[in-house]
């Protein structure tokens, strides 16, 4: 079948890489894609926010499935537009409807959903501009550090963790009264700080049942030892060594099953990925957040470990029979190290020439912020997060060694990467 994949990052290249291997995929289009997705099919220049433009493309190219990579189109109702259109409603969209996407689109909605379903999460309260003084009083009842979360989508920048209460109050004012994160911070969730080690768990849901995908640990901060500014992700490792059967059974029974049942109770026919951002607090899993798409950078270590046909699993999502589909997972570790532009996540250059691809062995290169110069044939940097180097290994150490060896072979001006991935996991072996 002909498939349209939406997005331009490393997650989308990982999805394109896997989908292109399926005998069920006739032609894969990625909009807008990057230099990597171009090797898996055809990149197309589509305004994915223009429904009529997407509709015309889907009809003209006989698209039989649409896979949505990023969250914003889903939160904005991309799937709903298909369901409302007589010509498109029979075409499956992998990704929830607008109401289901509120799990990521609104922190307040997600926390309310968890509370209703008795899913373990941090204590919280939500405030708007009129409740600014109340938010100050609530902060005074809490212990440092103070966690402030913009309710809406803020490109991964809407979460603040502060040690000083006066600074927390000042930031509440900035977010609510001065729109620090625009519309996203019209409401702010103030949350109890949970101390532990984070992990990501993913499922593919079909509205009734689900399949659990491999766990992963991602690295958000720019600096070694988890210091500095948050990024879109500096790398990931799968599986997570402490997520053994006992811990995963707790996640399944206390978090995944109640989430799936809760969505059904709410009348949400949720079809797509659910990303559980979790924290291990003294052996007990708590939900930090939901996302309604595959993670990035986690996709770059999780998707290579899926040995099954991803198109077959997506068909299971579309047809509501994923429980009958087989999922086979590679038991080896996969470690993904991100190369980023100098200066990222603040100001950085684009358009720098990349070299060394031909020297890489035993790693998969997932492009993110790249583009191809068609005149010269060269690959250029085109974003802050540029390229992920993903490698398998029988151990976490060997997977990381292979990735780091090949990281050194890729060159571009200002190249930066974290050299300490996995060090926080060594105690769990």
Buried (B, 14 or more C-beta within 10 A) or exposed (E): BBBBBBBBBBBBBBBBBBBBEBEBBEBBBBBBBBBBBBBBBEBBEBEBEEBEBBBEBBEEBEBBBBBBBBBBBBBBBBBBBBBEBEEBEEBBBBBBBBBBBBBBBBBBBBBBBBEEBEBBBBEBBBBBBEBBEEBBEBBEEBEEBBBBBBBBBBEEBBBBBBEEBEEBBEBBBBBBEEBBBEEBBBBBBBBBBBEBBBBBBBBBBBBBBBBBBBBBBBBBBBEBEBEBEBBBBBBBBBBBBBBEEEBBEBBBEBBBBBBBEBBEEBEBBBBBBBBBBBBBBEEEBBBBBBBBBBBBBBBBBBBBBBEBBBBBBBBBBBEBEBEEBEBEBBEBBBBBBBBBBBEBBEEBBEEBEBEEBEEBEEBBBBBBBBBBEEEEEEBBBBBBBBBBBBBBBEEBBBBBBBBBBBBEBBBBEBBBBBEBBBEBBEEEE
